[in-house]
């Protein structure tokens, strides 16, 4: 294991230096071959869990910066159920489930591959930024037609929903100009 950690450290170091332009490494695979030789790496199966959290985060502007507070306490039961399910999957294929080091305190952070919201659609200007046609409240002919108008996480890849909303907004713009 110590040798494997050394190889991982060297690989990550090279990658970061190359990414920052501080190294002339020849490519992404520099050192990667050592990471995948023998040991547990060839038998490693990463999981990606998807769920719907309590969505009780807040974003506030403060001094020109955005302050994000997202407490995961109300969502802990969902995470426990997800981990229980992942353990069952591992047991079912004869594997051994290990929680990611990145998921333990103090590193535990939620992430999303599909950020939504920020300019949410609403019934009135006090509850959101745009109306049902993506038009910004009190700013006629200014439209938003991306994932920022979706008011909450969808628990699935939102590309079809965003596409449908964008088409609806485009149809509205075209038909309202006639």
PyMOL commands that set and color helices and strands:
alter all, ss='L'
color gray80, all
select helices_A, chain A and resi 2-19+32-35+41-43+73-92+101-103+147-149+159-177
alter helices_A, ss='H'
color red, helices_A
select strands_A, chain A and resi 58-62+65-69
alter strands_A, ss='S'
color yellow, strands_A
deselect
rebuild
show_as cartoon
